[in-house]
Amino acid sequence: MKTHSSLFSGVAVIGFIASAGVSSGLTVLNDGFEIATHPTGFRTVHTSPGSPYYGVTSPAASITEDAVFGSRALTVTAGANYHLVSPLGGTISLTNVSDTLTFSFKLRFTNTPATDASAFRFGVFSSNGTPVVSDNFGAGVSDNDQGYYAVLGAASSPATTATLFNEGGGTSPILGGTDRTALTTSAAGPSIAAADNTAHSVSLTITRTSLTQISLSYIFDGGTPITAVDNSANLRTSFDQIAIANAFTTTFAQYSIDDVLLTASNFTPIPEPAAAGLAGIGLLGLLMRRRTP
């Protein structure tokens, strides 16, 4: 059976707050979309405080049994540029050199989408003060988001060098628009055939390699990493949400995702005030229990 953990769950949150500094590693999110963590559908992501998935328009996603994955998965049936945003319940800051954040999951297209260079996009972002709290959040909420994202293209129209992006939080919606900068990559971007409905894996790793540089590594199906560096004046170092979108503009890409995993190492946690308060109560209770004869 799949398991999950969240940024602020159970005893883990006590250690998260009590460390009051740099942590050696943490599983921020590990979601397999099973009944235990989604008893009422994809809106209820965790049974303890955690991350729901919200749609840019009305909900067009559900949790279904996926025969290819052999388990339940989150399935999206919406049109082009349908975004899912999942707030993490707290902020992760890559403050120090070697701080790292990795976002990975399994993916498969469930229809035969058109040939489009920007078929599918996923990344890690800062809400920049306007967190998503419900469906139909629209551009007005997400257009100022900042972060890094990766692109998966189609075989007949690969993403080439426009594969990894720094998004600046201008007036364009998350995962696209005119407020993004394509980073120079080590190789052309990955792509899949338009009729490919098999399961694939993707991951995006963001590492602070110096005080003035962020390095990115994008891996598709366990292949050679596609890398890029960002040494601009606009490094993205704080993140409080993940985002996913299809981007086919002719025949909309419908897809399923599973085993969403977000891990961090050597990072500086910044909990939300409410979570910090809960953690303090939990820590106090733990200390009192230890003092009990």
Summary of the structure (lengths in Angstrom):
residues: 293
radius of gyration: 18.8
end to end distance: 37.6
largest distance: 70.0
contacts: 1048
relative contact order: 0.25
helix: 11%
strand: 41%
